[in-house]
Amino acid sequence: MTHIAPISRRSFLLSASALAALSALPRGAFAQDAPVAGGTLTFNVGAEPPVLFPLTNTGSAVNVGPKIVEGLLTYDFDFNPLPQLATEWRVSDDGLNYWFRIREGVKWHDGVDFTAEDVAFSILTLKEIHPRGRATFANVTAANVLGPHEAELVLSGPAPYLLSALAAMESPIIPKHIFEGTQVDTNPALSAPIGTGPFVFREWVRGSHIIVERNPDYWDEGKPYLDRIIFRFIGDASAAEAALLTREVLLSLGGVPLSQIDRVAAEGNLGVETRGYGYINAVLKAELNLDNPYLANIDVRHAIAHAIDKNFIVNTIYLGHARAIKGPVNPYLTGFFTDDLPTYEYDLARAEALLDQAGYPRGANGTRFALTIDPHIAVGEYRQTADYVAQQLQSIGIAATVRTQDWGAFVTRVYTDRAFDIAIVGISNTFDPSVGIQRLYWSENFRPGVPFSNGTHYSNPEADRLLEAVAVEIDPVRRRELFDAFQRIVVTDLPTIDLVAPDSFTLFSQRVVNHTIGVDGLASNAADIHLLPEG
């Protein structure tokens, strides 16, 4: 067991005490309403998650899991860290030592005491199996327990993003006594989690719903206010809209047809919230399987890019609720977005010429070769985009067909079996490119079986070098320069075709108060949510 030598207050970059006043202030637009205890919240999360712990899956599990399991920190809308399972934290000037005071008096839902042992075990587990954890915690060489409620992380190099990566949706703290000595990624607790959070897991009826109920022993006295949350899986946009209008659902992660957003916003009993997605910053992209011999040819990849009109996707599929992008960065990821990148103008003649140049002329039947397109959600804008891309590829002689499957089958097909050609995927940039983007392009993150990692099997030594330099660079200007250089390489290599950055919406009944109080939005622990009386 290693102890930290005493370090003066000046020698730390950040401390919880400097932000103590923030945690005492009301959070969110609705904090003026006095909390009302009781009631059931019905929450449509769209796609059914394959597991409930946001540990091995970073999809829809992030909207369910953090109600049950928690992180060391949470964040306001400006990404200022606030206490959750950690009450104090400090980072050394050189960025190589992170110290945490762990909250006392907390119990896991099975009655076992929560300690720093759980924190150390969780960080090392995240580094090993989390889709982004391999990059996020790459420089963590040790997670030391200094006492029952004191832990430290020791790093081999700086990780300028690390203090922003400790929310439950990104880095959940898991019970050591449940997971130690097991195959973590197949542990049954992933689907019946035991946590420290404000809600206790009660049931999961596959294909129907998940129920969590109020934790009567929650460490934040008086919270949560809700008696229970029922998570629904309504993927069809029209059905999701009907459920909101009839009050069958009170809170929804998007889901309403984009053509109806303005009408829903005008409903007196409903509201639309666009905040709470700063931890996500999603982009829609076409991931190309570079193990496919056709797609391994750079001329073929460039031809496909020239065949796609991104403005059509914005205007016709997303009805203007998206922005066309040239590279992998969402425009809202401030500090890293650039529009100064190579462009593949919509040009079918150029696409045809590149395919001829690649050695794939049209055959007697007009076809060059065949590809299959898999949208990661079988309905809505993902399916429509897949259909559009297939149509465009057919126009240049590629026999493209669209194949759909449920979420679990898609993840297995693309990231485990690698039995795909082109996947239309929504991917989160998260809050920092070293967390959300590096995983998709770093050759060391080609990890079959791990979803939303390097699914293309892309490998470029110079891209690797730049990503690794960005991950440890503490000068923000130099960090931006390095990442700009990386973007130019991948936009030229084109392992993925970045399409659009969709707008994000939360739809809610006006009865639901404090649903969005920080950058994690609906992926918060929901301890502050309460319901106004029906009326």
Buried (B, 14 or more C-beta within 10 A) or exposed (E): EEEBEEEEEEEBEBBBEEBEEBBEEEBBBBBEEEBBEEBBBBBBBBBBBBBBBBBBBBBBBBBBBBBBBBBBBBBBBEBBBBBBBBBBBBBBEEBBBBBBBBBEEBBBBEEBEBBBBBBBBBBBBBBEBBBBBBBBBBBBEEBBBBEEBBBBBBBEBBBBBBBBBBBBBBBBBBBBBBBEEEEBBEBEBBBBBBBBBBBBBEEBEEEEBBBBBBBEEBBBEEBBBBBBBBBBBBBBBEBBBBBBBEEBBBBBBBBBBBEBBEEBBEBEEBBBBEBBBBBBBBBBBBBBBBEBEBBEBBBBBBBBBBBBBBEBBBBEBBBEBBBBBBBBBBBBBEEBBBEEBEEBEBBBEBBBBBBBBBEBEBEEEEEBBEBBBBBBBBBBBBBBBBBBBBEBBBEBBBBBEBBBBBBBBBBBBBBEEBEBBBBBBBBBBBBBBBBBBBBBBBBBBBBEBBBBBBBBBBBBEEBBBBBBBBBBBEEEEEBBBBBBBBBBBBBEBBBBBBBBBBBBBBBBBBBBBBBBBBBBBBBBBBBBBBBBEEE
